Amino acid sequence: MVDGLLTAGLRREASDAAFAVACAGLHAGDASPARWERYLALVEERPDRLTGRETFLSHDNLAVREATLSVVRTTA
């Protein structure tokens, strides 16, 4: 989906989709850094796209919390 949006020239929508994919991975307990790297690469030129994001992550969920910490640890 992200590639299709990029091909259509919809960069903001592609970055939104990449963010949703990365969050969905965390929600499922998968902290794949590649998803976050792709998202960050899409917003690198426009960091303002990082602000105002809503998230559906539940930090009460142990798998989500551990996946989030894993991403932070590997990028810190």
C-alpha positions in Angstrom: 0.0 0.0 0.0 2.8 2.4 0.9 4.5 1.8 -2.5 1.3 2.4 -4.3 0.7 5.7 -2.6 4.3 6.8 -3.3 3.9 5.8 -7.0 0.8 8.0 -7.1 2.8 10.9 -5.7 0.9 10.9 -2.4 3.8 11.2 0.0 1.9 12.4 3.0 -0.6 9.6 2.7 2.3 7.1 2.2 3.9 8.3 5.4 0.6 8.0 7.3 0.2 4.5 6.0 3.8 3.6 7.0 3.1 4.9 10.5 -0.1 2.9 10.7 1.8 -0.3 9.6 4.6 0.3 12.1 2.0 0.9 14.9 0.0 -2.2 13.9 3.2 -4.2 14.2 3.8 -2.9 17.7 0.2 -3.7 18.6 0.8 -7.3 17.4 4.0 -7.5 19.5 6.3 -7.2 16.5 8.9 -4.4 16.9 10.4 -4.7 13.4 12.8 -1.8 13.2 12.6 -1.9 9.4 9.0 -0.6 9.6 10.0 2.3 11.7 13.0 3.0 9.5 10.8 3.2 6.4 8.4 5.5 8.2 11.2 7.8 9.3 12.7 7.8 5.9 9.4 9.1 4.5 9.2 11.9 7.0 12.9 12.8 7.1 12.4 15.8 4.8 9.4 17.0 6.6 9.7 16.4 10.4 6.5 18.4 10.9 4.7 15.2 9.8 5.7 13.6 13.0 3.6 15.9 15.2 -0.1 15.4 16.0 -0.1 11.7 15.6 -2.8 9.7 17.3 -1.8 6.2 18.4 -3.9 3.2 19.3 -1.1 1.5 21.3 -2.0 0.1 24.6 0.9 0.2 27.0 -1.0 -1.9 29.4 -0.5 -4.8 27.0 2.8 -6.6 27.9 3.6 -7.6 24.3 3.1 -4.1 23.1 5.1 -2.6 25.9 8.0 -5.0 25.3 7.9 -4.4 21.5 8.0 -0.6 22.1 10.9 -0.9 24.4 12.7 -3.1 21.9 12.4 -0.4 19.2 13.6 2.2 21.6 16.6 0.1 22.7 17.7 -0.7 19.2 17.5 2.9 18.0 19.0 4.6 21.1 
